[in-house]
Amino acid sequence: MTISLLHFAARTGDHNDRAMLASRLLADTLADRLGVPSVAVGTPKPAINGGWEEELDAARSDLLCLSAQLDEVFQAGAVPVIALSRCAVAPATLPVVARHRPEALVVWFDAHADLHTPGTTTTGYLGGLALAGPLGLWESGLGAGVSMSQAVLVGVRDPDPAERALIEAGTVASVPPGPGLADRLRRMIAGRPVYVHIDCDVLDPGIVPTDYAVPGGLTLGELRACADVLAESAIVGIEVGELEAFSADDRAPARELVAALSPLLDPLTKVR
């Protein structure tokens, strides 16, 4: 089994250009940690900062390229690790995961549920629709296939009413932040294979630069404890996004993040 490190370098649902820069720094840091080169998909372009439809249309060709690349990774029997710019890339990745590993849980670390549809969003932000598309709640044109029973939200603390209704009804499982988070996550995962999505705003504001700052988030220690729990399961793949960077020379936040995720990453270096 091998690791395939992908770097989605293009824009998708960007408010600014900082996540595109950070994704490159994150890809470089992951390459150092994993000992494999990264493969870039797409090229950076100026952020549009538009509505979901405009953003999706502008990014569609790059997103389809990522879907095709990820399909090849799974066909080759490799484990994908992906440095994303924004969560809005997930509609291109998760349907591929569902096709190849339908038994895997999608473990979604995020301050937000990202369960909106074009009919429920109040902001029009593409990232807010990111998980709902793969769950089949709206038609993105990039596929679906993730079962509601296969999605687990972790660290969500700022759901909108429509999203809260899905969580409170038990339609989508949720492990909120707070005491005993890692143990609660372990009970929820129950040893099943996992594909891990991490939006850096799941962390408490100020730990690493992010577009959104929602109080009450995870510490790096809590994220590492969750990574320890997830490492008890088979890791189907990992994707990380929503880190921002203000300088091409500042890799410190990426290094801190990758260090916290080391329980997930380091075992992958032993299966090459």
DRENTIMAR-632746 format. One record per residue: x, y, z of N, C-alpha, C in turn. Coordinates in steps of 0.1 Angstrom, whole numbers, padded with zeros to 4 digits, always signed. Each point is the difference from the previous one (the first is absolute). Last residue first. Example, Ala and Ser with C-alpha at 12.3 -4.5 7.8 and 13.67 -1.06 7.14 Angstrom:
<pts>
+0128-0022+0071+0009+0011+0000-0008+0011+0008/+0003-0057-0001-0009+0012+0000+0009+0012+0000/
</pts>
This chain:
<pts>
+0041+0018+0032+0004+0002-0014+0008-0012-0005/-0019+0010+0044-0007-0009-0008+0004+0001-0015/+0014+0027+0039+0004-0013+0002-0006-0010-0009/-0011+0047+0002+0014-0001-0005+0005-0014+0002/-0042+0012+0017-0001-0001-0014+0014-0002-0006/-0007+0009+0047-0002-0014-0004+0000-0002-0015/+0003+0045+0017+0012-0008+0001-0002-0015-0003/-0037+0034+0000+0009+0000-0011+0012-0010+0001/-0034+0007+0034-0007-0005-0012+0011-0002-0011/+0014+0018+0042-0005-0014+0002-0007-0006-0012/+0015+0046-0002+0010-0010-0002-0005-0014+0004/-0020+0047+0001-0006-0011-0007+0010-0012-0002/+0013+0040+0022-0012-0005+0007-0006-0012-0007/+0036+0022-0021+0005-0007+0012-0012-0006+0008/-0009+0027-0038+0004-0013-0004+0006-0008+0013/-0013+0045+0007-0012-0009-0004+0004-0014-0004/+0034+0032+0009-0008-0003+0013-0011-0009-0003/+0025+0016-0037+0007-0010+0008-0007-0004+0013/-0019+0034-0028-0001-0013-0006+0008-0011+0008/+0004+0045+0014-0014-0006+0003-0002-0013-0006/+0043+0022-0009-0002-0004+0014-0014-0006+0003/+0022+0019-0041-0005-0013+0000-0003-0005+0014/+0011+0046-0030-0004-0004+0014-0007-0013-0001/+0017+0027-0037+0012-0005+0008-0005-0006+0013/-0028+0021-0033+0005-0012-0006+0011-0006+0008/-0041+0031+0020+0014+0001-0006+0004-0014-0005/-0042+0007+0020+0002+0014-0003+0014+0002-0007/-0039-0043+0007+0014+0005+0001+0001+0014-0005/-0039-0041+0017+0004+0012-0007+0014+0003+0003/-0036-0046+0000+0012+0007+0007+0002+0013-0009/-0033-0034-0012-0004+0012+0007+0011+0006+0010/+0001-0053-0014-0002+0013-0007-0004+0011+0010/+0014-0058-0009+0001+0011+0009-0001+0013-0007/-0009-0058-0003+0001+0013-0007+0000+0011+0010/+0008-0058-0005+0000+0012+0008+0000+0012-0009/-0011-0059+0000+0006+0012-0005-0002+0012+0009/-0008-0046+0011-0003-0001-0014+0006+0012-0007/+0010-0028+0047-0001+0014-0006-0001-0001-0015/-0013-0033+0044+0006+0000-0013-0002+0014-0006/+0000-0002+0053-0008-0006-0011+0009+0000-0012/+0015+0018+0040-0003-0013+0004-0008-0007-0011/+0013+0046-0002+0010-0009-0004-0002-0015+0004/-0029+0036+0014-0002-0003-0014+0011-0010-0005/+0005+0018+0043-0012-0009+0000-0002-0005-0015/+0034+0031+0007+0004-0012+0007-0012-0010-0001/-0008+0044-0014+0008-0007-0010+0005-0014+0006/-0023+0029+0029-0009-0006-0010+0007-0007-0011/+0026+0022+0031-0006-0011+0007-0011-0006-0009/+0022+0038-0015+0009-0011+0000-0006-0012+0006/-0024+0040+0001+0001-0005-0014+0009-0012+0000/-0002+0022+0040-0013-0007-0002+0000-0006-0014/+0036+0028+0011+0001-0012+0008-0013-0009-0002/+0003+0043-0019+0008-0009-0007+0001-0014+0007/-0044+0027+0010+0014+0003+0001+0008-0010-0009/-0053+0015-0009+0010-0010+0005+0014+0007+0002/-0045+0031+0002+0006-0010-0008+0009-0009+0007/-0027+0042+0011-0004-0013+0005+0006-0012-0007/-0010+0048-0025+0005-0003+0013-0004-0014+0004/+0009+0019-0049-0011-0004+0008+0005-0005+0013/+0016+0025-0048+0004-0002+0014-0012-0002+0008/+0018-0003-0056-0010+0002+0010+0006-0002+0014/+0029-0002-0036-0009+0010-0005-0011+0003+0010/+0049-0017+0016-0011-0005-0007-0009+0011-0004/+0051-0014+0025-0008+0010-0007-0011-0007-0008/+0017-0021+0047+0006+0001-0014-0009+0010-0007/-0006+0000+0044+0010-0010+0001+0007-0001-0014/-0038+0030+0010+0014+0005+0003+0010-0011+0000/-0052-0012+0009+0006+0011-0008+0014+0004+0005/-0016-0051+0005-0004+0013+0006+0007+0011-0007/-0010-0044-0029+0008+0005+0011-0005+0013+0006/-0019-0018-0039-0004-0008+0011+0008+0003+0013/+0008+0019-0043-0007+0008+0009-0007-0009+0011/+0026-0018-0037+0008+0005+0011-0008+0009+0010/-0017-0043-0029+0000+0015-0002+0007+0006+0012/+0000-0052-0020+0003+0009+0011+0000+0014-0006/-0015-0056-0009+0000+0014-0006+0003+0010+0012/+0006-0057-0010+0000+0011+0009+0001+0013-0008/-0017-0054-0003+0006+0010-0008-0001+0013+0007/-0001-0054+0019-0004+0014+0000+0008+0007-0012/-0019-0053+0022+0009+0008-0008-0004+0015-0001/-0015-0026+0044-0003-0001-0014+0011+0008-0008/-0006-0006+0050+0010-0008-0007-0002-0001-0015/-0027+0027+0031-0002-0014+0003+0009-0009-0009/-0015+0050+0004+0007-0007-0011-0001-0015+0001/-0018+0027+0035-0007+0002-0012+0006-0007-0012/+0021-0001+0043-0013-0007+0000-0008+0001-0013/+0040+0025+0005+0003-0014-0001-0013-0008+0000/-0003+0046+0007+0002-0003-0014+0003-0015-0002/-0005+0016+0044-0013+0000-0007+0002-0003-0015/+0039+0005+0025-0007-0012+0004-0014-0001-0006/+0025+0039-0007+0007-0011-0007-0007-0013+0004/-0016+0040+0021-0002+0000-0015+0006-0013-0006/-0004+0019+0048-0002-0014-0005-0002-0002-0014/-0011+0048+0017+0007-0010+0008-0003-0014-0006/-0008+0037-0036-0002+0000+0015+0008-0012+0006/-0024+0012-0052+0012+0002+0008-0004+0000+0015/-0030-0029-0034+0004+0014+0003+0012+0001+0008/-0020-0036-0035+0007-0001+0013+0005+0014+0003/-0040-0024-0034+0008+0011+0004+0007-0003+0014/-0031-0023-0046+0005-0001+0013+0010+0012+0003/-0045-0001-0032+0015+0000-0001+0005+0000+0014/-0044-0005-0001+0002-0003-0015+0014-0001-0003/-0023+0011+0043+0008-0011-0001+0003-0005-0015/-0024+0040+0019-0009-0012-0003+0009-0013-0001/+0021+0041+0009-0009-0003+0011-0009-0012-0003/+0028+0017-0035+0008-0005+0011-0009-0005+0012/-0020+0022-0037+0005-0013-0004+0008-0007+0011/-0015+0044+0008-0012-0009-0001+0005-0014-0004/+0031+0036-0001-0003-0005+0014-0011-0010+0000/+0009+0023-0040+0010-0011+0003-0002-0006+0014/-0027+0036-0014-0003-0012-0008+0010-0011+0002/+0006+0042+0025-0012-0008+0003-0002-0012-0008/+0050+0014+0003-0012+0008-0002-0012-0009+0002/+0050-0008+0024-0010-0004-0011-0011+0011-0001/+0046-0005+0026-0007+0012-0005-0009-0004-0012/+0030-0030+0025-0005+0009+0011-0008+0012-0006/+0029-0051-0011-0009+0010-0005-0007+0007+0012/+0033-0038+0001+0004+0014+0003-0010+0011-0005/-0003-0046-0024+0008+0001+0012+0004+0015+0002/-0036-0036-0030+0005+0013+0003+0008+0000+0013/-0013-0040-0037+0001+0004+0015+0006+0013+0001/-0024-0038-0039+0006+0014+0003+0000+0002+0015/-0021-0038-0023+0015-0001-0001+0007+0013+0003/-0048-0007-0003+0005-0008+0011+0015-0001+0001/-0022+0022-0037-0002+0008+0013+0006-0008+0012/+0020-0011-0048-0012-0003+0007+0000+0009+0013/+0024+0008-0049+0003-0002+0015-0013-0001+0007/+0001+0008-0048+0003-0014+0004+0003-0002+0015/+0002+0038-0044-0004-0001+0014+0005-0014+0005/+0011+0038-0045-0003-0012+0006-0004+0000+0014/+0009+0037-0031+0013-0007+0003-0002-0014+0006/-0034+0034-0010+0006-0004-0013+0013-0007+0002/-0032+0017+0034+0012+0008-0003+0005-0002-0014/-0047-0007+0030+0007-0005-0012+0011+0010-0004/-0023-0012+0051-0002+0009-0012+0009-0006-0011/-0005-0024+0039-0010+0009+0004-0002+0011-0011/+0032-0039+0004-0011-0001-0009-0011+0009+0004/+0046-0007+0019-0011-0007+0006-0013-0001-0008/+0039+0025-0015+0003-0015+0000-0011-0008+0007/-0007+0047+0001+0000-0005-0014+0003-0015+0000/+0002+0025+0041-0014-0004-0004+0000-0005-0014/+0040+0017+0021-0003-0014+0004-0014-0004-0006/+0015+0045-0010+0010-0010-0003-0003-0014+0003/-0021+0046+0003-0007-0010-0006+0009-0013-0002/+0015+0042+0018-0011-0004+0009-0008-0011-0006/+0035+0021-0025+0005-0009+0011-0010-0005+0009/-0010+0032-0034+0001-0013-0005+0005-0010+0011/-0029+0045+0007+0014-0004+0000+0001-0015-0003/-0040+0031+0006+0004-0004-0013+0015-0005-0001/-0030+0015+0039+0012+0007-0004+0003-0002-0015/-0035-0022+0024-0003+0014+0002+0011+0009-0005/-0019-0054-0011+0011+0009+0003-0005+0015+0001/-0027-0039-0013+0000+0004+0014+0011+0010+0004/-0009-0019-0045-0012+0005+0005+0000+0004+0014/+0037-0020-0023-0003+0013-0006-0013+0006+0005/+0022-0031+0035-0003-0002-0015-0002+0014-0006/+0028-0019+0048-0010+0008-0007-0001-0005-0015/+0030-0015+0038-0012-0009-0005-0010+0008-0007/+0043+0009+0027+0001+0000-0015-0010-0009-0006/+0014+0012+0048-0005-0013-0005+0001-0001-0015/+0034+0028+0034-0013+0001-0006-0004-0013-0006/+0041+0006+0022-0009+0008+0009-0014+0001-0006/+0032-0043-0010-0003+0013-0005-0008+0008+0011/+0018-0052-0018+0004+0009+0011-0002+0014-0006/-0018-0050-0013+0000+0014-0005+0003+0009+0012/+0002-0054-0020+0000+0007+0013+0004+0015-0003/-0021-0045-0026+0005+0013-0003+0000+0008+0013/+0001-0056-0007-0006+0012+0005+0007+0013-0005/-0002-0049-0026+0007+0009+0008-0009+0012+0005/-0011-0036-0032-0001-0004+0015+0006+0010+0009/+0002+0002-0049-0014+0004+0005-0001-0004+0015/+0039+0008-0035+0000-0006+0014-0013+0004+0006/+0008+0010-0046+0010-0010+0002-0001-0006+0014/-0031+0034-0014+0000-0010-0010+0010-0012+0003/-0002+0039+0028-0012-0009+0001-0001-0011-0010/+0035+0033-0002+0002-0009+0011-0012-0009+0002/-0004+0032-0033+0010-0010-0004+0002-0010+0011/-0028+0037+0009-0006-0010-0008+0009-0010-0005/+0019+0036+0025-0008-0010+0008-0008-0010-0008/+0027+0038-0019+0008-0012+0006-0009-0010+0006/-0016+0042-0020+0007-0008-0011+0007-0012+0006/-0024+0031+0028-0010-0006-0010+0007-0008-0011/+0027+0025+0032-0005-0013+0004-0011-0006-0009/+0022+0045-0001+0006-0011-0008-0006-0013+0003/-0010+0040+0025-0008-0001-0012+0006-0010-0010/+0022+0014+0041-0009-0012+0001-0009-0002-0012/+0048+0025-0007-0013+0002+0007-0008-0013+0001/+0046-0002-0015-0001+0014+0004-0013+0001+0009/+0029-0046+0000-0011+0008-0007+0002+0014+0002/+0029-0048+0002+0000+0013+0005-0009+0009-0009/+0002-0056+0010-0002+0011-0009+0001+0013+0007/+0011-0056-0002+0000+0011+0009+0000+0012-0008/-0012-0056-0009+0001+0014-0004+0001+0009+0012/+0014-0053-0012-0007+0008+0010+0002+0015-0003/+0000-0045-0035+0008+0009+0008-0009+0007+0010/-0009-0032-0038+0001-0006+0013+0008+0009+0010/-0014+0007-0048+0013-0005+0003+0002-0006+0014/-0041+0021-0013+0002-0012-0009+0014-0006+0002/-0010+0040+0023-0006-0011+0006+0001-0013-0009/+0018+0040-0017+0007-0004+0013-0006-0012+0006/-0020+0019-0038+0012-0008-0003+0007-0004+0012/-0036+0028+0006-0005-0012-0005+0012-0009-0003/+0008+0044+0010-0003-0008+0012-0005-0014-0004/+0008+0031-0034+0012-0003+0006-0002-0009+0012/-0038+0017-0021+0007-0010-0009+0013-0004+0006/-0023+0035+0022-0008-0013+0001+0007-0011-0008/+0018+0043-0004+0003-0006+0013-0007-0013+0001/-0010+0025-0038+0014-0005-0001+0004-0007+0013/-0041+0023-0001-0001-0013-0007+0014-0006-0002/-0002+0042+0020-0006-0010+0009-0001-0013-0007/+0014+0037-0026+0011-0005+0010-0005-0010+0009/-0031+0019-0030+0010-0008-0007+0011-0005+0009/-0035+0028+0019-0004-0013-0004+0011-0008-0007/-0003+0047+0019+0010-0010+0005-0003-0014-0006/-0027+0039-0010+0014+0004-0002+0010-0011+0003/-0046-0006+0010+0002+0000-0015+0015+0003-0003/-0014+0003+0045+0000-0013-0005+0003-0001-0015/-0006+0043+0020+0013-0007+0005+0001-0014-0005/-0040+0024-0009+0012+0006-0008+0013-0007+0004/-0038-0012+0024-0001-0005-0014+0011+0005-0008/-0004+0013+0046+0003-0014-0001+0000-0004-0015/+0010+0052+0009-0010-0010+0005+0004-0014-0004/+0041+0033+0004-0013+0002-0005-0010-0010+0006/+0051+0011+0000-0008+0005+0011-0014+0002-0005/+0044-0012-0023-0012+0006-0005-0008+0007+0011/+0056-0011-0004-0013-0004+0006-0012+0008-0007/+0046-0011-0027-0005+0009+0010-0014-0004+0005/+0032-0039-0014-0006+0012-0008-0005+0009+0011/+0034-0048-0004-0006+0011+0007-0005+0011-0010/+0002-0052-0015+0009+0011+0002-0007+0011+0007/-0006-0058-0007-0004+0014-0002+0011+0010+0003/+0011-0043+0022-0012-0001-0009-0005+0015-0001/+0049-0027+0016-0009+0011+0000-0011-0002-0010/+0032-0033+0031-0005+0002-0013-0010+0011-0001/+0044-0015+0036-0015+0003-0003-0002+0002-0015/+0038-0033+0027-0003+0013-0007-0015+0002-0001/+0023-0027+0041-0004-0002-0014-0003+0013-0006/+0010-0010+0048+0011-0004-0009-0004-0004-0014/-0024+0018+0041-0003-0013-0005+0011-0005-0009/+0004+0043+0021-0004-0009+0010-0001-0015-0005/+0009+0037-0030+0011-0003+0009-0003-0010+0010/-0035+0013-0028+0010-0007-0008+0013-0003+0009/-0034+0027+0018-0004-0014+0000+0010-0008-0008/+0006+0046+0000+0003-0005+0014-0004-0015+0000/-0009+0023-0040+0014-0001+0002+0004-0006+0014/-0045+0010-0010+0004-0011-0008+0015-0003+0002/-0019+0038+0021-0004-0013+0006+0005-0012-0008/+0007+0042-0018+0009-0002+0012-0004-0013+0007/-0027+0012-0036+0013-0003-0004+0010-0003+0011/-0043+0016+0010-0001-0014-0005+0014-0005-0005/-0007+0046+0013+0002-0010+0012+0000-0014-0005/-0009+0034-0032+0014+0001+0005+0002-0011+0011/-0044+0005-0014+0008-0006-0011+0015+0000+0004/-0029+0022+0029-0001-0015+0002+0007-0007-0012/-0003+0048+0001+0009-0005+0010-0001-0015+0002/-0023+0034-0030+0010-0009-0006+0008-0007+0011/-0053+0015+0005+0012+0007-0002+0010-0010-0006/-0044-0013+0008-0002+0014+0003+0012+0009-0003/-0015-0049-0024+0009+0008+0008-0005+0014+0003/-0016-0043-0025-0007+0006+0011+0009+0009+0009/+0028-0025-0030-0014-0006+0001-0007+0007+0012/+0051-0001-0033-0010+0007+0008-0013-0008+0000/+0048-0025-0006-0008+0010-0007-0010+0007+0010/+0033-0037+0007+0006+0013+0000-0009+0011-0005/+0003-0051+0024-0009+0007-0008+0003+0015+0000/+0029-0046+0008-0001+0014+0004-0010+0007-0009/+0016-0054+0018-0006+0009-0010-0001+0014+0006/+0025-0051+0009-0002+0013+0005-0004+0010-0011/+0001-0055+0012-0001+0009-0011-0003+0014+0006/+0021-0051+0018-0006+0013+0003+0000+0008-0013/+0000-0056+0004+0008+0012-0001-0009+0012+0004/+0004-0059+0005-0008+0012+0000+0009+0012+0000/
</pts>
